[in-house]
Amino acid sequence: MTSFFGMGRGQVTWEGERSFYNSSPGVTRGFCGKCGSPLFYMSTKWPGEVHLYAANLDDPNVYTPTAHVFWAEKLDWLAVSDDLPKHERSAP
């Protein structure tokens, strides 16, 4: 399970080298060019946005989730006690 948050591509600046992988049609994933850590996800479904991994933030506590997506894919043992919207697939 991971947490992503979206931002405008122009709002993000990068330091260091990145590598890219086109994982499926219209989807690009970005990784640290040195260690291979996943950094972001971009899709033609959301042009102009980049979706960043919250775990990469210096302080992940500044990120507050607003919904769960791909809820249909969660593992049976995952217990979630919040009342955030739960989307069976991607966000609307």
C-alpha positions in Angstrom: 0.0 0.0 0.0 1.3 3.5 -0.7 0.1 7.0 -0.5 0.2 9.4 -3.5 -0.7 13.0 -3.7 -1.1 15.0 -6.9 0.5 18.4 -7.8 0.8 20.4 -11.0 3.9 19.4 -12.9 5.1 23.1 -12.8 4.9 23.1 -9.0 7.6 20.4 -8.6 11.3 20.9 -8.9 13.8 18.0 -9.0 17.4 17.6 -7.7 19.6 14.9 -9.0 19.1 12.5 -11.9 15.9 10.6 -12.5 15.1 7.6 -14.7 11.7 6.9 -16.3 9.8 3.7 -17.1 6.6 3.6 -19.3 4.8 0.9 -17.4 1.7 0.8 -19.5 0.1 2.9 -22.3 -0.1 6.5 -21.1 1.7 5.9 -17.8 5.2 7.0 -16.9 6.8 6.1 -13.6 9.9 8.0 -12.3 12.7 6.7 -10.1 15.8 8.1 -8.5 18.6 7.7 -11.0 21.1 6.6 -8.3 19.2 4.3 -5.9 16.1 3.4 -7.9 13.6 4.5 -5.3 10.2 5.2 -6.8 9.5 8.9 -6.9 6.4 9.6 -9.0 3.6 8.5 -11.4 2.3 10.5 -14.4 -0.6 9.5 -16.6 -2.3 11.0 -19.6 -5.5 10.6 -17.6 -4.4 13.5 -15.5 -2.4 15.7 -17.9 -0.4 18.4 -16.2 -0.2 16.5 -12.9 2.4 14.5 -11.3 1.5 12.1 -8.4 4.3 11.9 -5.8 4.8 9.2 -3.1 4.1 10.7 0.3 6.8 8.5 1.8 9.4 10.6 0.0 8.5 13.8 1.8 11.0 15.0 4.4 8.0 15.1 6.7 5.2 12.8 5.5 2.9 14.2 8.3 2.3 17.3 6.2 0.3 15.1 3.8 -3.3 14.4 4.8 -5.1 11.9 2.7 -8.5 12.8 1.2 -9.7 9.5 -0.2 -8.8 5.9 -0.9 -8.5 4.7 -4.5 -8.4 1.2 -6.0 -10.2 0.1 -2.8 -11.4 -3.0 -4.7 -7.7 -4.2 -4.7 -7.0 -3.9 -1.0 -5.9 -7.0 0.9 -8.4 -8.7 3.1 -6.3 -8.1 6.2 -6.1 -4.3 5.8 -8.2 -2.6 8.5 -9.0 1.0 7.8 -11.0 3.0 10.4 -11.3 6.4 8.7 -14.4 7.6 7.0 -12.7 8.9 3.8 -14.3 8.2 0.5 -13.4 4.8 -0.9 -13.2 4.6 -4.7 -13.3 1.1 -6.2 -10.9 2.1 -8.9 -9.2 5.4 -9.6 -10.3 8.7 -8.4 -13.1 10.4 -10.4 
